[in-house]
Amino acid sequence: MEFTCTVCNRRYTPELAMFRCRCGGYLEYREQRAFPSAALAERDHSIWRYREAYGLPSECRRITLGEGRSPITRLEVPEGTMTAKLDYLQPSGSFKDRGAAVLISLLAYLGAQHVVEDSSGNAGAAVSAYAAAAGMRCTIYTPDYTPEGKLLQMRLYGSEVRTVAGTRDDARKAAEQAGTRSAYASHLWNPAFVLGLQSTAFELWEQLGEELPATIVVPLGSGGYVEGLHRGFDVLLNAGYLREAPRLLGVQAAHCSPVHTAFEQGREHHSEVEVAPTIAEGIAVQNPPRSPAVLNALRSSGGFTMAVTEEEIRSATAALLQRGVFAEPTSAAAYAAWRRLSRSERAESVVILTGHGLKQLTKLTDLVG
C-alpha cells in the first residue's frame, strides 16, 4: 500500500507517525481496486464485503463492529416523498464508523498502541469505539462546545478526552501536535479514512438495484464523505458496474461555509470565512485540509453546494423528529438543502442522514422543546 502527496508527488509507505507529507500536502491512495461483484452473494453485509477496494495489505486484520448496510427508507414529508439513507444507524451512531473501521485496521496492522484524534463529536466517538475494539489507548481532542452526550460516549469507550478552548481548528492543532508522538487517527488528514467512506457508494449501488439517482445530498464539513462517495462511484464506473454516477450536493451551515464559498468563487482551495456558532457543529470545520479533493469531487460529479441557515436546520430537525427520524441537526442540514430543490430534483435524490440525535438530547430538547 502506498500513499502519494497531492502537492509534490512524494510517495510514502504508511507509517504510524505519518498523516501528511513533509511538504505539508495531504496524501491520497491513487490505486483503484474494484471488488468482485460475483463474490458479494457469499459475503456478510458489513463494509468488508467490498474489502478489495480499500487496498489494505492482505494480512491486515479487520477491526469491525458490523458497520455498514444502513437502511434506505422513503419518508413522507411536507414537500413530498424523500428517499433517505439512515447512515446514523451505525455501531457508534454515525457514518464515520465506516472510515474509522478501515483506518484503525490499518493502524493496528502498523502496530499502534495509542491513537489520537480531534473531533467535535462523531469522529471522536467512532475512533474511540474502534480503538477499544482493537485494544488501543485513545485520546480525543475536542472543542469546548462539543455536546456532552458525545463526550460521555467517548469516555465510556475508555478514551481520554481533552477539551480545547476555542474553535474546532484549535482542537485540530492540538491533536496534530500530539500526533507527532503517537498515531494520529485523523479523519481530516488520513486517506485510509476516506477509503472506508467509499462503502456508502457501493451500498447505494446494491440497494437501489444498480440504478442510482441523479443526486446524492450529504452534509459537508471536512468533506471526507463527499470525497469518499466520489471515489466509490468512480470505482463502480471504471469497473463497468455503473453507467453514470450521481452528482453530489454538499451541504454546509451558513455560519461556517468555507467549501461552499470556495465553490461559489471558483477556487481550488477552501476560502477564509468568518464563522459563528452553529447548531450543526458536526459540519463546522473552518480549515478542511483535503478541500482541493472535495472541491474536485463536487465539480467532477457535476454537483454543487448549498449553505443553509440556522432556522432552516432547526425547522428540518423538527420535521424529521415529527416523522420518527432521530437525526442530529448536522444530518438535518441535508434535508434542509433537499427542501430547496425543485420537485423533479427532489424526486431524483437520496439524502444521507449521517449522525444520531440520541447524542444530543439536550440540544434537541432546546431546539424543539
BAKOL-832705 format. One record per residue (C-alpha): chain; residue in three letters; z, x, y. Coordinates in Angstrom, 3 decimals, padded with zeros to 6 digits. Layout:
[A ALA [Z X Y]]
...
This chain:
[A MET [000.000 000.000 000.000]]
[A GLU [-000.963 001.366 003.403]]
[A PHE [-000.420 000.159 006.966]]
[A THR [-002.675 001.108 009.892]]
[A CYS [-001.831 001.358 013.577]]
[A THR [-003.867 -001.064 015.668]]
[A VAL [-003.872 001.345 018.626]]
[A CYS [-004.536 004.843 017.263]]
[A ASN [-005.602 004.050 013.652]]
[A ARG [-002.962 006.366 012.181]]
[A ARG [-002.215 005.363 008.585]]
[A TYR [001.206 005.047 007.005]]
[A THR [002.671 004.502 003.584]]
[A PRO [005.566 002.063 004.183]]
[A GLU [008.955 003.747 004.675]]
[A LEU [012.414 002.308 005.328]]
[A ALA [012.832 003.521 008.918]]
[A MET [009.254 002.697 009.928]]
[A PHE [008.480 -000.529 011.767]]
[A ARG [005.795 000.616 014.223]]
[A CYS [003.510 003.593 014.856]]
[A ARG [004.744 006.748 016.559]]
[A CYS [002.442 005.860 019.450]]
[A GLY [004.247 002.531 019.889]]
[A GLY [001.465 000.374 018.442]]
[A TYR [002.069 -002.351 015.907]]
[A LEU [000.903 -001.964 012.314]]
[A GLU [-001.252 -004.145 010.126]]
[A TYR [-002.268 -004.328 006.484]]
[A ARG [-006.052 -004.252 006.617]]
[A GLU [-006.915 -004.574 002.962]]
[A GLN [-007.712 -008.135 001.987]]
[A ARG [-006.968 -009.307 -001.530]]
[A ALA [-007.584 -012.750 -002.989]]
[A PHE [-005.546 -014.379 -005.735]]
[A PRO [-007.444 -015.563 -008.830]]
[A SER [-007.775 -019.327 -008.411]]
[A ALA [-008.254 -019.812 -012.155]]
[A ALA [-004.760 -018.434 -012.791]]
[A LEU [-002.941 -020.879 -010.500]]
[A ALA [-002.571 -023.608 -013.131]]
[A GLU [-000.288 -021.324 -015.141]]
[A ARG [001.884 -020.146 -012.247]]
[A ASP [005.013 -021.598 -010.647]]
[A HIS [004.862 -023.254 -007.252]]
[A SER [006.613 -020.614 -005.170]]
[A ILE [004.706 -018.414 -002.734]]
[A TRP [004.409 -015.864 -005.539]]
[A ARG [001.625 -017.864 -007.180]]
[A TYR [-000.543 -016.072 -004.594]]
[A ARG [001.087 -012.684 -005.179]]
[A GLU [-002.103 -010.598 -005.179]]
[A ALA [-002.710 -011.489 -001.521]]
[A TYR [000.461 -009.721 -000.357]]
[A GLY [-000.673 -006.282 -001.541]]
[A LEU [002.772 -005.215 -002.782]]
[A PRO [002.994 -002.454 -005.404]]
[A SER [002.700 -003.886 -008.909]]
[A GLU [006.155 -002.612 -009.869]]
[A CYS [007.811 -004.254 -006.853]]
[A ARG [010.456 -006.769 -007.945]]
[A ARG [010.088 -010.180 -006.312]]
[A ILE [013.112 -011.294 -004.316]]
[A THR [012.766 -015.058 -004.468]]
[A LEU [014.760 -018.224 -003.917]]
[A GLY [011.885 -020.519 -004.889]]
[A GLU [010.368 -020.600 -001.388]]
[A GLY [007.067 -022.350 -000.758]]
[A ARG [005.247 -025.572 -001.688]]
[A SER [006.683 -027.649 001.152]]
[A PRO [005.503 -031.270 001.112]]
[A ILE [002.785 -032.831 003.224]]
[A THR [003.512 -036.338 004.446]]
[A ARG [001.942 -038.912 006.727]]
[A LEU [004.217 -040.302 009.413]]
[A GLU [003.654 -043.483 011.381]]
[A VAL [004.410 -042.526 014.981]]
[A PRO [003.676 -044.392 018.238]]
[A GLU [000.351 -042.557 018.650]]
[A GLY [-000.872 -043.384 015.141]]
[A THR [-000.600 -041.590 011.805]]
[A MET [000.449 -037.938 011.930]]
[A THR [-000.071 -035.651 008.959]]
[A ALA [002.799 -033.154 008.810]]
[A LYS [003.732 -030.272 006.549]]
[A LEU [007.517 -030.233 006.296]]
[A ASP [007.949 -026.486 006.183]]
[A TYR [011.586 -026.710 007.241]]
[A LEU [012.307 -027.674 003.614]]
[A GLN [012.716 -024.069 002.519]]
[A PRO [015.802 -022.385 000.985]]
[A SER [017.307 -021.298 004.326]]
[A GLY [015.809 -024.179 006.293]]
[A SER [012.731 -022.684 007.928]]
[A PHE [009.219 -021.384 007.305]]
[A LYS [010.490 -017.847 007.852]]
[A ASP [011.665 -017.704 004.248]]
[A ARG [008.018 -017.074 003.354]]
[A GLY [007.895 -013.867 005.369]]
[A ALA [011.437 -012.787 004.533]]
[A ALA [010.781 -013.029 000.783]]
[A VAL [007.838 -010.610 000.968]]
[A LEU [009.450 -008.252 003.495]]
[A ILE [012.787 -007.981 001.680]]
[A SER [010.959 -007.479 -001.634]]
[A LEU [009.127 -004.510 -000.105]]
[A LEU [012.276 -003.051 001.473]]
[A ALA [014.177 -003.423 -001.809]]
[A TYR [011.357 -001.573 -003.579]]
[A LEU [011.688 001.205 -000.977]]
[A GLY [015.417 001.483 -001.721]]
[A ALA [017.002 -000.313 001.242]]
[A GLN [020.779 -000.706 001.099]]
[A HIS [021.213 -002.147 004.595]]
[A VAL [018.805 -004.096 006.805]]
[A VAL [018.972 -005.122 010.451]]
[A GLU [017.094 -007.875 012.250]]
[A ASP [017.047 -009.574 015.650]]
[A SER [016.713 -013.321 015.898]]
[A SER [017.559 -016.432 017.867]]
[A GLY [018.336 -018.146 014.577]]
[A ASN [015.856 -018.920 011.812]]
[A ALA [014.561 -015.416 011.103]]
[A GLY [018.141 -014.137 011.034]]
[A ALA [019.107 -016.836 008.552]]
[A ALA [016.065 -016.115 006.375]]
[A VAL [016.597 -012.352 006.316]]
[A SER [020.320 -012.920 005.661]]
[A ALA [019.526 -015.173 002.697]]
[A TYR [017.060 -012.803 001.073]]
[A ALA [019.176 -009.720 001.779]]
[A ALA [022.025 -011.486 -000.022]]
[A ALA [019.704 -012.298 -002.929]]
[A ALA [018.695 -008.620 -003.082]]
[A GLY [022.305 -007.354 -002.881]]
[A MET [021.797 -005.663 000.516]]
[A ARG [024.080 -005.455 003.518]]
[A CYS [022.622 -007.144 006.570]]
[A THR [023.283 -007.037 010.320]]
[A ILE [021.696 -009.572 012.675]]
[A TYR [021.493 -009.110 016.465]]
[A THR [021.332 -012.429 018.278]]
[A PRO [021.123 -013.513 021.927]]
[A ASP [024.302 -015.169 023.155]]
[A TYR [022.683 -018.608 023.378]]
[A THR [021.954 -018.797 019.626]]
[A PRO [023.135 -022.159 018.204]]
[A GLU [026.489 -021.919 016.453]]
[A GLY [025.136 -023.575 013.309]]
[A LYS [022.617 -020.767 012.833]]
[A LEU [025.257 -018.094 013.479]]
[A LEU [027.513 -019.682 010.877]]
[A GLN [024.680 -019.773 008.373]]
[A MET [024.042 -016.030 008.794]]
[A ARG [027.736 -015.236 008.417]]
[A LEU [028.109 -017.447 005.359]]
[A TYR [025.333 -015.477 003.671]]
[A GLY [027.512 -012.414 004.292]]
[A SER [025.686 -010.905 007.260]]
[A GLU [027.402 -009.183 010.149]]
[A VAL [026.349 -010.951 013.344]]
[A ARG [026.325 -009.066 016.638]]
[A THR [025.844 -011.192 019.733]]
[A VAL [023.991 -009.549 022.608]]
[A ALA [024.468 -010.750 026.182]]
[A GLY [021.224 -011.569 027.964]]
[A THR [017.814 -012.597 026.700]]
[A ARG [016.078 -012.746 023.334]]
[A ASP [014.390 -009.493 024.354]]
[A ASP [017.759 -007.782 024.813]]
[A ALA [018.648 -008.644 021.221]]
[A ARG [015.332 -007.161 020.066]]
[A LYS [016.002 -003.891 021.864]]
[A ALA [019.458 -003.613 020.296]]
[A ALA [018.041 -004.217 016.824]]
[A GLU [015.216 -001.714 017.322]]
[A GLN [017.746 000.959 018.241]]
[A ALA [019.841 000.139 015.181]]
[A GLY [016.699 000.063 013.065]]
[A THR [016.167 003.796 013.556]]
[A ARG [019.347 004.344 011.487]]
[A SER [018.652 001.712 008.854]]
[A ALA [015.836 -000.515 007.610]]
[A TYR [014.584 -002.759 010.394]]
[A ALA [013.596 -006.024 008.682]]
[A SER [011.678 -007.203 011.707]]
[A HIS [009.736 -010.463 011.672]]
[A LEU [008.403 -009.397 015.085]]
[A TRP [007.031 -005.996 014.051]]
[A ASN [006.666 -005.619 010.291]]
[A PRO [003.251 -006.600 008.858]]
[A ALA [004.833 -007.412 005.485]]
[A PHE [006.480 -010.444 007.088]]
[A VAL [003.086 -011.705 008.264]]
[A LEU [001.667 -011.254 004.761]]
[A GLY [004.151 -013.781 003.405]]
[A LEU [003.122 -016.327 006.027]]
[A GLN [-000.399 -016.433 004.568]]
[A SER [001.045 -018.599 001.812]]
[A THR [001.008 -021.717 004.008]]
[A ALA [-002.775 -021.438 004.413]]
[A PHE [-003.133 -021.187 000.642]]
[A GLU [-000.844 -024.175 000.063]]
[A LEU [-002.725 -026.340 002.560]]
[A TRP [-005.952 -025.452 000.746]]
[A GLU [-004.476 -026.514 -002.590]]
[A GLN [-002.528 -029.558 -001.421]]
[A LEU [-005.434 -031.037 000.539]]
[A GLY [-007.938 -030.657 -002.284]]
[A GLU [-009.617 -027.546 -000.872]]
[A GLU [-010.769 -029.525 002.196]]
[A LEU [-008.864 -028.523 005.314]]
[A PRO [-008.502 -030.469 008.577]]
[A ALA [-010.172 -029.429 011.811]]
[A THR [-006.939 -028.311 013.491]]
[A ILE [-003.573 -026.865 012.467]]
[A VAL [-000.822 -027.350 015.070]]
[A VAL [002.022 -024.824 014.903]]
[A PRO [004.897 -023.703 017.167]]
[A LEU [004.279 -020.252 018.647]]
[A GLY [006.990 -017.775 019.629]]
[A SER [006.244 -014.252 018.452]]
[A GLY [003.099 -015.718 016.900]]
[A GLY [003.529 -014.395 013.378]]
[A TYR [002.812 -017.808 011.876]]
[A VAL [-000.485 -018.059 013.763]]
[A GLU [-001.419 -014.544 012.643]]
[A GLY [-000.435 -015.272 009.031]]
[A LEU [-002.316 -018.567 008.882]]
[A HIS [-005.444 -016.959 010.326]]
[A ARG [-005.286 -014.124 007.817]]
[A GLY [-004.748 -016.590 004.966]]
[A PHE [-007.737 -018.694 005.944]]
[A ASP [-009.827 -015.507 006.197]]
[A VAL [-008.819 -014.595 002.642]]
[A LEU [-009.940 -018.031 001.448]]
[A LEU [-013.248 -017.795 003.322]]
[A ASN [-014.079 -014.315 002.094]]
[A ALA [-013.194 -015.213 -001.494]]
[A GLY [-015.567 -018.179 -001.336]]
[A TYR [-012.737 -020.685 -001.788]]
[A LEU [-013.317 -022.298 001.608]]
[A ARG [-016.436 -023.213 003.581]]
[A GLU [-014.893 -023.498 007.039]]
[A ALA [-011.478 -022.582 008.426]]
[A PRO [-009.482 -024.814 010.797]]
[A ARG [-008.904 -023.942 014.417]]
[A LEU [-005.328 -023.040 015.317]]
[A LEU [-003.368 -024.693 018.117]]
[A GLY [-000.370 -022.548 019.098]]
[A VAL [002.367 -024.385 020.991]]
[A GLN [004.777 -022.714 023.406]]
[A ALA [007.562 -024.052 025.588]]
[A ALA [006.556 -024.164 029.257]]
[A HIS [009.824 -022.351 030.031]]
[A CYS [008.659 -019.309 028.008]]
[A SER [004.878 -019.125 027.588]]
[A PRO [003.646 -015.501 027.593]]
[A VAL [000.956 -016.094 024.934]]
[A HIS [-000.251 -019.390 026.381]]
[A THR [-000.503 -017.806 029.838]]
[A ALA [-002.435 -014.835 028.438]]
[A PHE [-004.780 -017.144 026.540]]
[A GLU [-005.491 -019.138 029.692]]
[A GLN [-006.056 -015.940 031.683]]
[A GLY [-008.398 -014.408 029.080]]
[A ARG [-006.046 -011.476 028.468]]
[A GLU [-005.789 -009.425 025.276]]
[A HIS [-002.014 -008.914 025.541]]
[A HIS [000.745 -011.375 026.388]]
[A SER [001.407 -011.969 030.076]]
[A GLU [004.542 -011.150 032.016]]
[A VAL [006.055 -014.534 032.822]]
[A GLU [009.208 -015.866 034.356]]
[A VAL [011.375 -017.517 031.721]]
[A ALA [014.008 -020.217 031.828]]
[A PRO [016.334 -021.571 029.130]]
[A THR [014.606 -023.941 026.716]]
[A ILE [015.852 -026.325 024.056]]
[A ALA [013.139 -024.826 021.836]]
[A GLU [014.828 -021.411 021.722]]
[A GLY [013.075 -020.568 018.449]]
[A ILE [009.811 -020.000 020.336]]
[A ALA [011.341 -018.322 023.385]]
[A VAL [010.000 -014.799 022.778]]
[A GLN [009.251 -013.142 026.112]]
[A ASN [007.559 -009.961 024.829]]
[A PRO [005.933 -010.619 021.432]]
[A PRO [004.851 -007.179 020.142]]
[A ARG [001.968 -008.465 017.998]]
[A SER [000.449 -010.613 020.764]]
[A PRO [-003.036 -009.000 020.583]]
[A ALA [-003.304 -010.037 016.929]]
[A VAL [-002.048 -013.515 017.772]]
[A LEU [-004.497 -013.993 020.630]]
[A ASN [-007.314 -012.719 018.430]]
[A ALA [-006.331 -015.168 015.689]]
[A LEU [-006.378 -018.077 018.125]]
[A ARG [-009.750 -017.144 019.613]]
[A SER [-011.381 -016.211 016.313]]
[A SER [-010.429 -019.587 014.857]]
[A GLY [-011.912 -021.413 017.843]]
[A GLY [-008.390 -022.504 018.671]]
[A PHE [-006.319 -022.786 021.802]]
[A THR [-002.767 -023.040 023.147]]
[A MET [-000.555 -025.555 024.893]]
[A ALA [002.713 -025.225 026.815]]
[A VAL [004.911 -028.324 026.521]]
[A THR [007.700 -029.338 028.871]]
[A GLU [011.382 -029.770 028.064]]
[A GLU [011.073 -033.534 028.442]]
[A GLU [008.091 -033.618 026.073]]
[A ILE [010.061 -031.623 023.486]]
[A ARG [013.116 -033.848 023.910]]
[A SER [011.062 -037.020 023.501]]
[A ALA [009.230 -035.670 020.459]]
[A THR [012.506 -034.618 018.810]]
[A ALA [013.967 -038.088 019.273]]
[A ALA [010.827 -039.770 017.954]]
[A LEU [010.884 -037.665 014.786]]
[A LEU [014.569 -038.391 014.168]]
[A GLN [013.878 -042.109 014.510]]
[A ARG [011.414 -041.750 011.650]]
[A GLY [013.768 -039.856 009.366]]
[A VAL [012.427 -036.368 010.116]]
[A PHE [015.320 -033.986 010.814]]
[A ALA [013.401 -031.256 012.643]]
[A GLU [014.814 -028.941 015.291]]
[A PRO [013.390 -029.072 018.847]]
[A THR [011.282 -025.965 018.232]]
[A SER [009.458 -027.859 015.473]]
[A ALA [009.169 -030.975 017.603]]
[A ALA [007.270 -028.934 020.202]]
[A ALA [004.297 -029.031 017.807]]
[A TYR [004.469 -032.825 017.656]]
[A ALA [004.690 -032.906 021.462]]
[A ALA [001.412 -030.978 021.647]]
[A TRP [-000.228 -033.176 018.988]]
[A ARG [000.541 -036.182 021.222]]
[A ARG [-001.713 -034.693 023.916]]
[A LEU [-004.756 -034.503 021.639]]
[A SER [-007.406 -037.190 021.637]]
[A ARG [-007.238 -039.890 018.969]]
[A SER [-010.029 -038.292 016.935]]
[A GLU [-008.440 -034.840 017.218]]
[A ARG [-005.078 -036.187 016.066]]
[A ALA [-006.702 -037.777 013.027]]
[A GLU [-008.169 -034.414 012.007]]
[A SER [-004.993 -032.360 012.417]]
[A VAL [-001.992 -031.196 010.416]]
[A VAL [001.254 -030.488 012.285]]
[A ILE [003.550 -027.859 010.771]]
[A LEU [007.259 -028.594 011.289]]
[A THR [008.998 -025.268 010.960]]
[A GLY [012.800 -025.487 011.251]]
[A HIS [015.532 -027.845 010.031]]
[A GLY [017.608 -029.798 012.529]]
[A LEU [020.822 -029.558 010.500]]
[A LYS [021.320 -026.095 012.002]]
[A GLN [021.542 -027.619 015.490]]
[A LEU [023.684 -030.703 015.124]]
[A THR [025.498 -030.230 018.442]]
[A LYS [022.280 -029.725 020.379]]
[A LEU [020.574 -032.683 018.750]]
[A THR [023.589 -034.893 019.417]]
[A ASP [023.477 -033.899 023.071]]
[A LEU [019.713 -034.483 023.249]]
[A VAL [019.511 -037.921 021.707]]
[A GLY [023.229 -038.869 021.745]]
